């Protein structure tokens, strides 16, 4: 069993440290760092830190391909690239020094042609064997119809592989009827997928923990009702809800002092996948204790990532420390 991480809409992550973000002001930066970005890249980064192989498959616009590939090579990523037309988009991340606040602005990306997407689709299927786990992570470039993803989900499952989706709400909604093995949206994304609304602004972190928990539990159950085999809905500092059919359980978050929550959901997915790849989950049987343990590992991985600036940055020793705290009942 191997994992394949697909990042359909990669980005340059431009992390800009500033004293304070003041709308309408002229602001001088303190520091700027550019890294290869995207949800799949973050997942691969965490898995490598945990000692897990993390092969990536990424469509990269040829205008920026040399630079993007060089950034991934610098960090030791194992990546296969599909050449497509256009540039690579940019995600701008503002990190403030005066308060624990991070603002992220994601470009939509360059439209992709049907021929280029066909090349991506075929590259995925040519890399998949029975029993493998395929992760589809993040947004999709403009120009595609959402039915492209359910077609891919169906094809991957016909190959005998498992598929996990952590994608934007429109694409998640379109894919539920295809029966993905696992979906892992945050609560804002889950609700947007279920009610057909926009998720341009994520604000569940402003809600009270009890209210967020109730929303996450409801969303996880409804995602399963609409076709997901298993639905895991992350709810930030409140915790994580997981539903399997009509059963649901809750794992509380860990008490930490966050530096940046950018990529926290991606780190959660990486922790979950780490346990899956290590054989802690038997995907042919829904053993609640196995899944609960894997979700807890994912929550600890996510918490560790929130203590670092770079998306996908974790400390494996810190993950274990958090798990040890959970073993004696100290989470949130």
Kinemage of the C-alpha trace (Angstrom):
@kinemage 1
@onewidth
@group {chain A} dominant
@subgroup {mainchain}
@vectorlist {calphas} color= white
{ca unk a 1} P 0.000 0.000 0.000
{ca unk a 2} L 1.388 3.373 -1.015
{ca unk a 3} L 0.098 6.942 -0.895
{ca unk a 4} L -0.157 9.398 -3.784
{ca unk a 5} L -0.732 13.074 -2.953
{ca unk a 6} L -2.318 15.109 -5.737
{ca unk a 7} L -2.190 18.913 -5.554
{ca unk a 8} L -4.317 20.154 -8.493
{ca unk a 9} L -3.726 23.896 -7.999
{ca unk a 10} L -0.258 24.538 -6.527
{ca unk a 11} L 0.910 27.954 -5.375
{ca unk a 12} L 3.877 29.992 -4.357
{ca unk a 13} L 3.334 30.695 -0.651
{ca unk a 14} L 4.614 34.218 -0.004
{ca unk a 15} L 4.736 34.672 3.777
{ca unk a 16} L 5.093 38.339 4.689
{ca unk a 17} L 5.883 39.341 8.268
{ca unk a 18} L 4.679 42.845 9.167
{ca unk a 19} L 4.246 44.811 12.399
{ca unk a 20} L 0.485 45.079 11.927
{ca unk a 21} L -2.013 44.766 9.075
{ca unk a 22} L -3.831 48.108 8.780
{ca unk a 23} L -6.258 48.434 5.844
{ca unk a 24} L -5.469 51.473 3.717
{ca unk a 25} L -2.001 52.000 5.215
{ca unk a 26} L 1.445 51.821 3.604
{ca unk a 27} L 3.301 49.046 5.436
{ca unk a 28} L 6.975 48.052 5.297
{ca unk a 29} L 7.692 44.347 5.604
{ca unk a 30} L 9.923 42.844 8.291
{ca unk a 31} L 10.580 39.592 6.435
{ca unk a 32} L 9.418 37.789 3.283
{ca unk a 33} L 9.750 34.064 2.558
{ca unk a 34} L 8.622 32.272 -0.602
{ca unk a 35} L 8.042 28.514 -0.535
{ca unk a 36} L 6.264 25.955 -2.669
{ca unk a 37} L 2.689 25.927 -1.423
{ca unk a 38} L -0.552 24.046 -1.673
{ca unk a 39} L -2.456 21.696 0.613
{ca unk a 40} L -0.831 18.603 -0.867
{ca unk a 41} L 2.644 20.096 -0.516
{ca unk a 42} L 1.908 20.810 3.160
{ca unk a 43} L 0.731 17.225 3.702
{ca unk a 44} L 3.864 15.834 2.059
{ca unk a 45} L 6.036 18.125 4.189
{ca unk a 46} L 4.490 16.783 7.389
{ca unk a 47} L 4.663 13.158 6.287
{ca unk a 48} L 8.373 13.514 5.511
{ca unk a 49} L 8.912 14.956 8.997
{ca unk a 50} L 7.166 11.874 10.389
{ca unk a 51} L 9.429 9.579 8.358
{ca unk a 52} L 6.717 8.575 5.889
{ca unk a 53} L 7.180 8.439 2.085
{ca unk a 54} L 5.110 11.190 0.472
{ca unk a 55} L 5.118 11.103 -3.340
{ca unk a 56} L 3.424 14.075 -4.965
{ca unk a 57} L 1.777 14.506 -8.353
{ca unk a 58} L 1.445 18.159 -9.328
{ca unk a 59} L 0.318 19.954 -12.493
{ca unk a 60} L 2.690 22.910 -12.794
{ca unk a 61} L 2.332 25.825 -15.196
{ca unk a 62} L 5.320 25.889 -17.498
{ca unk a 63} L 5.807 29.655 -17.093
{ca unk a 64} L 7.016 29.111 -13.513
{ca unk a 65} L 7.882 25.422 -13.570
{ca unk a 66} L 11.698 25.679 -13.107
{ca unk a 67} L 11.374 27.903 -10.045
{ca unk a 68} L 8.583 25.844 -8.490
{ca unk a 69} L 10.388 22.561 -9.051
{ca unk a 70} L 13.580 24.040 -7.587
{ca unk a 71} L 11.785 25.082 -4.395
{ca unk a 72} L 10.413 21.577 -3.912
{ca unk a 73} L 13.792 20.010 -4.653
{ca unk a 74} L 15.411 22.230 -2.004
{ca unk a 75} L 13.201 20.723 0.682
{ca unk a 76} L 13.648 17.147 -0.535
{ca unk a 77} L 10.179 16.560 -1.927
{ca unk a 78} L 9.464 13.463 -4.022
{ca unk a 79} L 7.408 14.975 -6.829
{ca unk a 80} L 6.203 14.058 -10.292
{ca unk a 81} L 5.127 16.998 -12.438
{ca unk a 82} L 2.552 17.266 -15.191
{ca unk a 83} L 3.367 20.104 -17.568
{ca unk a 84} L 0.429 22.446 -18.187
{ca unk a 85} L 0.016 25.910 -19.682
{ca unk a 86} L 0.348 29.181 -17.758
{ca unk a 87} L 1.933 30.456 -14.536
{ca unk a 88} L 1.708 29.173 -10.956
{ca unk a 89} L -0.607 31.180 -8.689
{ca unk a 90} L 0.455 32.949 -5.475
{ca unk a 91} L -0.927 32.692 -1.950
{ca unk a 92} L -0.066 35.737 0.172
{ca unk a 93} L 0.173 35.170 3.921
{ca unk a 94} L 0.390 38.155 6.271
{ca unk a 95} L 1.872 37.334 9.681
{ca unk a 96} L 1.550 40.142 12.243
{ca unk a 97} L 4.030 40.735 15.061
{ca unk a 98} L 1.755 42.795 17.307
{ca unk a 99} L -0.945 40.152 17.671
{ca unk a 100} L -1.518 36.447 16.963
{ca unk a 101} L -3.336 37.026 13.687
{ca unk a 102} L -2.650 35.597 10.235
{ca unk a 103} L -4.382 36.744 7.052
{ca unk a 104} L -4.279 34.595 3.918
{ca unk a 105} L -5.219 35.733 0.407
{ca unk a 106} L -5.331 32.941 -2.174
{ca unk a 107} L -5.210 33.637 -5.903
{ca unk a 108} L -7.715 31.587 -7.896
{ca unk a 109} L -5.082 30.424 -10.366
{ca unk a 110} L -4.805 30.134 -14.135
{ca unk a 111} L -7.625 28.407 -16.064
{ca unk a 112} L -6.750 24.867 -17.131
{ca unk a 113} L -7.761 23.367 -20.467
{ca unk a 114} L -9.639 20.094 -20.736
{ca unk a 115} L -6.636 18.572 -22.521
{ca unk a 116} L -4.303 19.528 -19.669
{ca unk a 117} L -6.722 18.125 -17.085
{ca unk a 118} L -7.007 14.891 -19.065
{ca unk a 119} L -3.219 14.604 -18.803
{ca unk a 120} L -3.443 15.057 -15.028
{ca unk a 121} L -6.318 12.555 -14.727
{ca unk a 122} L -4.412 9.936 -16.730
{ca unk a 123} L -1.199 10.507 -14.788
{ca unk a 124} L -3.039 9.843 -11.529
{ca unk a 125} L -4.583 6.609 -12.760
{ca unk a 126} L -1.290 5.379 -14.191
{ca unk a 127} L 0.272 5.802 -10.734
{ca unk a 128} L -2.399 3.948 -8.732
{ca unk a 129} L -2.609 0.283 -7.770
{ca unk a 130} L -5.207 -1.679 -5.816
{ca unk a 131} L -5.079 -0.896 -2.109
{ca unk a 132} L -3.286 2.422 -2.547
{ca unk a 133} L -4.472 5.658 -0.964
{ca unk a 134} L -4.935 8.724 -3.186
{ca unk a 135} L -5.214 12.169 -1.590
{ca unk a 136} L -6.779 14.980 -3.622
{ca unk a 137} L -5.830 18.156 -1.799
{ca unk a 138} L -6.910 21.758 -2.190
{ca unk a 139} L -8.625 23.876 -4.781
{ca unk a 140} L -8.903 23.253 -8.507
{ca unk a 141} L -7.793 25.665 -11.206
{ca unk a 142} L -10.519 27.662 -12.956
{ca unk a 143} L -11.859 26.311 -16.230
{ca unk a 144} L -12.892 22.857 -15.028
{ca unk a 145} L -16.406 21.634 -14.421
{ca unk a 146} L -16.930 20.070 -10.964
{ca unk a 147} L -17.923 16.741 -12.547
{ca unk a 148} L -14.213 16.221 -13.298
{ca unk a 149} L -13.655 15.183 -9.690
{ca unk a 150} L -16.456 12.608 -9.261
{ca unk a 151} L -15.240 11.025 -12.505
{ca unk a 152} L -11.776 10.783 -10.956
{ca unk a 153} L -13.147 9.428 -7.662
{ca unk a 154} L -15.026 6.712 -9.540
{ca unk a 155} L -11.986 5.811 -11.643
{ca unk a 156} L -9.686 5.575 -8.614
{ca unk a 157} L -12.139 3.363 -6.751
{ca unk a 158} L -12.521 1.157 -9.844
{ca unk a 159} L -8.755 0.628 -9.640
{ca unk a 160} L -9.308 -0.778 -6.141
{ca unk a 161} L -7.677 2.200 -4.436
{ca unk a 162} L -8.977 4.386 -1.616
{ca unk a 163} L -9.464 8.138 -2.016
{ca unk a 164} L -9.428 10.987 0.493
{ca unk a 165} L -10.740 14.418 -0.498
{ca unk a 166} L -9.809 17.722 1.098
{ca unk a 167} L -11.082 20.082 -1.585
{ca unk a 168} L -13.033 23.328 -1.897
{ca unk a 169} L -16.777 23.187 -1.173
{ca unk a 170} L -18.154 23.213 -4.733
{ca unk a 171} L -15.978 20.269 -5.685
{ca unk a 172} L -16.699 18.408 -2.464
{ca unk a 173} L -20.445 18.785 -3.001
{ca unk a 174} L -20.194 17.458 -6.556
{ca unk a 175} L -18.156 14.433 -5.452
{ca unk a 176} L -20.212 13.096 -2.539
{ca unk a 177} L -22.464 10.928 -4.693
{ca unk a 178} L -19.358 9.126 -6.018
{ca unk a 179} L -18.756 7.790 -2.500
{ca unk a 180} L -15.259 9.000 -1.541
{ca unk a 181} L -13.708 6.925 1.232
{ca unk a 182} L -12.884 9.926 3.440
{ca unk a 183} L -13.606 13.657 3.249
{ca unk a 184} L -11.867 16.100 5.591
{ca unk a 185} L -13.265 19.661 5.279
{ca unk a 186} L -13.199 22.237 8.025
{ca unk a 187} L -16.579 23.251 9.402
{ca unk a 188} L -16.930 26.328 7.159
{ca unk a 189} L -16.099 24.307 4.041
{ca unk a 190} L -18.434 21.487 5.059
{ca unk a 191} L -21.375 23.826 5.567
{ca unk a 192} L -20.707 25.607 2.288
{ca unk a 193} L -20.636 22.263 0.472
{ca unk a 194} L -23.901 21.198 2.076
{ca unk a 195} L -25.877 24.386 1.522
{ca unk a 196} L -24.309 25.542 -1.728
{ca unk a 197} L -23.062 28.818 -0.274
{ca unk a 198} L -19.734 30.579 -0.736
{ca unk a 199} L -16.738 29.823 1.482
{ca unk a 200} L -14.656 32.824 0.509
{ca unk a 201} L -14.460 33.821 4.190
{ca unk a 202} L -13.684 31.298 6.940
{ca unk a 203} L -14.878 32.602 10.307
{ca unk a 204} L -15.828 29.630 12.480
{ca unk a 205} L -12.914 30.486 14.793
{ca unk a 206} L -15.039 33.396 16.010
{ca unk a 207} L -17.819 31.081 17.209
{ca unk a 208} L -18.004 29.635 20.714
{ca unk a 209} L -16.519 26.108 21.102
{ca unk a 210} L -19.857 24.485 21.925
{ca unk a 211} L -21.493 26.049 18.893
{ca unk a 212} L -18.669 24.992 16.585
{ca unk a 213} L -18.822 21.443 17.922
{ca unk a 214} L -22.549 21.213 17.237
{ca unk a 215} L -22.046 22.552 13.702
{ca unk a 216} L -19.185 20.127 12.994
{ca unk a 217} L -21.100 17.084 14.258
{ca unk a 218} L -24.156 17.973 12.191
{ca unk a 219} L -22.074 18.586 9.073
{ca unk a 220} L -20.145 15.312 9.421
{ca unk a 221} L -23.356 13.280 9.672
{ca unk a 222} L -24.920 15.079 6.714
{ca unk a 223} L -21.829 14.535 4.537
{ca unk a 224} L -22.185 10.796 5.147
{ca unk a 225} L -25.890 10.949 4.383
{ca unk a 226} L -25.021 12.462 1.005
{ca unk a 227} L -22.508 9.786 0.083
{ca unk a 228} L -19.180 10.067 1.882
{ca unk a 229} L -18.097 6.766 3.438
{ca unk a 230} L -16.462 8.625 6.340
{ca unk a 231} L -16.573 12.362 7.076
{ca unk a 232} L -14.085 14.138 9.313
{ca unk a 233} L -14.880 17.793 10.011
{ca unk a 234} L -12.188 19.850 11.705
{ca unk a 235} L -13.308 22.697 13.940
{ca unk a 236} L -10.087 24.515 14.800
{ca unk a 237} L -9.350 24.977 18.491
{ca unk a 238} L -12.627 23.245 19.414
{ca unk a 239} L -11.763 19.789 18.051
{ca unk a 240} L -12.724 17.289 15.346
{ca unk a 241} L -15.976 15.475 14.537
{ca unk a 242} L -15.912 12.170 12.659
{ca unk a 243} L -18.963 10.400 11.260
{ca unk a 244} L -19.195 6.888 9.864
{ca unk a 245} L -22.688 6.310 8.455
{ca unk a 246} L -25.011 7.484 11.261
{ca unk a 247} L -22.436 7.199 14.045
{ca unk a 248} L -20.350 10.166 15.157
{ca unk a 249} L -17.627 10.808 17.718
{ca unk a 250} L -15.735 13.889 18.869
{ca unk a 251} L -12.034 14.407 19.606
{ca unk a 252} L -11.210 17.640 21.473
{ca unk a 253} L -8.324 19.865 20.422
{ca unk a 254} L -5.056 20.260 22.325
{ca unk a 255} L -4.230 23.264 24.482
{ca unk a 256} L -1.384 25.158 22.790
{ca unk a 257} L -0.127 28.690 22.187
{ca unk a 258} L -0.602 29.028 18.408
{ca unk a 259} L 1.789 30.942 16.169
{ca unk a 260} L -0.029 30.333 12.887
{ca unk a 261} L -2.955 28.098 11.982
{ca unk a 262} L -2.117 28.201 8.258
{ca unk a 263} L -1.946 24.597 7.044
{ca unk a 264} L -3.337 23.167 10.297
{ca unk a 265} L -5.971 21.146 8.438
{ca unk a 266} L -3.322 19.814 6.067
{ca unk a 267} L -1.199 18.725 9.020
{ca unk a 268} L -4.243 16.979 10.468
{ca unk a 269} L -4.689 15.037 7.216
{ca unk a 270} L -0.995 14.105 7.232
{ca unk a 271} L -1.245 12.747 10.768
{ca unk a 272} L -4.325 10.721 9.868
{ca unk a 273} L -2.638 9.360 6.736
{ca unk a 274} L 0.502 8.511 8.712
{ca unk a 275} L -1.558 6.233 10.935
{ca unk a 276} L -3.391 4.762 7.945
{ca unk a 277} L -0.137 3.973 6.124
{ca unk a 278} L 1.327 2.432 9.270
{ca unk a 279} L -1.543 -0.058 9.384
{ca unk a 280} L -3.324 1.500 12.360
{ca unk a 281} L -6.521 1.697 10.288
{ca unk a 282} L -8.158 -1.221 8.505
{ca unk a 283} L -10.061 0.648 5.790
{ca unk a 284} L -12.185 -2.434 5.039
{ca unk a 285} L -13.724 -2.307 8.542
{ca unk a 286} L -14.998 0.714 10.440
{ca unk a 287} L -13.481 0.092 13.868
{ca unk a 288} L -14.270 3.225 15.881
{ca unk a 289} L -11.311 2.766 18.233
{ca unk a 290} L -8.884 2.636 15.278
{ca unk a 291} L -10.324 5.741 13.686
{ca unk a 292} L -10.511 7.603 16.994
{ca unk a 293} L -6.826 6.873 17.628
{ca unk a 294} L -5.896 8.032 14.120
{ca unk a 295} L -7.972 11.219 14.474
{ca unk a 296} L -6.254 11.927 17.791
{ca unk a 297} L -2.850 11.537 16.128
{ca unk a 298} L -4.004 13.912 13.400
{ca unk a 299} L -5.150 16.438 16.013
{ca unk a 300} L -1.770 16.282 17.752
{ca unk a 301} L 0.017 16.755 14.434
{ca unk a 302} L -2.200 19.722 13.625
{ca unk a 303} L -1.530 21.283 17.041
{ca unk a 304} L 2.217 20.932 16.555
{ca unk a 305} L 2.000 22.660 13.182
{ca unk a 306} L 0.154 25.605 14.745
{ca unk a 307} L 3.207 26.247 16.916
{ca unk a 308} L 5.333 26.998 13.834
{ca unk a 309} L 5.199 29.654 11.113
{ca unk a 310} L 5.676 27.553 7.985
{ca unk a 311} L 2.639 25.636 6.792
{ca unk a 312} L 3.418 21.936 7.151
{ca unk a 313} L 6.117 22.522 9.713
{ca unk a 314} L 5.912 20.145 12.677
{ca unk a 315} L 8.088 18.754 15.443
{ca unk a 316} L 7.604 14.952 15.721
{ca unk a 317} L 8.777 15.008 19.335
{ca unk a 318} L 6.153 17.626 20.128
{ca unk a 319} L 3.485 15.461 18.485
{ca unk a 320} L 4.417 12.597 20.807
{ca unk a 321} L 4.450 14.935 23.804
{ca unk a 322} L 0.903 16.030 23.003
{ca unk a 323} L -0.220 12.423 22.605
{ca unk a 324} L 1.291 11.607 25.983
{ca unk a 325} L -0.752 14.456 27.468
{ca unk a 326} L -3.884 13.005 25.876
{ca unk a 327} L -3.110 9.643 27.459
{ca unk a 328} L -3.415 11.235 30.887
{ca unk a 329} L -6.479 13.263 29.960
{ca unk a 330} L -4.948 16.659 29.111
{ca unk a 331} L -6.218 17.892 25.758
{ca unk a 332} L -8.613 20.820 25.948
